Amino acid sequence: MSQGYEFYMTRADEAAAEAEAAALDNVRDRALRAEATWRGLADQARAVAMERAKVEKEKAVQREAALD
């Protein structure tokens, strides 16, 4: 199963909470880096899903045009 936007955003929120609770600077920094990475992956997953939907819509229009 491919990981989707919701999965990545959940991990990002968990990392943000970890950063908020961290007492040590290095732990906070690591959590903030993880949060940024997870959010980047979420953005990428959303972009891929949107592009996939766009392509599917275009294909459906082409199939419909071919039937006419």
NORQUIQUI-V495685 format. One record per pair of residues at least 12 apart in sequence whose ideal C-beta (glycine too) atoms are under 10 Angstrom apart, sorted by the first residue. I is the first residue (numbers start at 1). GAP is how many residues later the second one is. D is the distance in whole Angstrom. If there is no record, write none. Layout:
I	GAP	D
I	GAP	D
This chain:
2	43	8
2	46	9
2	47	10
3	38	8
3	39	9
3	42	7
4	38	9
4	41	6
4	42	9
4	44	10
4	45	7
5	36	9
5	37	5
5	38	8
5	39	9
5	40	5
5	41	5
5	42	10
5	43	9
5	44	7
6	36	8
6	39	9
6	40	10
7	31	9
7	34	9
7	35	8
7	38	8
8	29	9
8	30	5
8	31	7
8	32	9
8	33	5
8	34	4
8	35	8
8	36	8
8	37	6
8	38	9
9	29	7
9	30	7
9	32	9
9	33	5
9	34	10
9	36	9
9	37	9
10	28	8
10	32	9
11	23	8
11	24	8
11	26	9
11	27	4
11	28	9
11	30	8
11	31	8
12	22	8
12	23	5
12	24	8
12	25	8
12	26	4
12	27	5
12	28	9
12	29	8
12	30	6
13	22	8
13	25	8
13	26	9
14	17	9
14	20	9
14	21	9
14	24	8
15	15	9
15	16	5
15	17	7
15	18	8
15	19	4
15	20	4
15	21	8
15	22	8
15	23	6
15	24	9
16	15	7
16	16	8
16	18	9
16	19	5
16	20	10
16	22	9
16	23	9
17	14	8
17	18	9
18	12	9
18	13	4
18	14	9
18	16	8
18	17	8
19	12	4
19	13	5
19	14	9
19	15	8
19	16	6
20	12	10
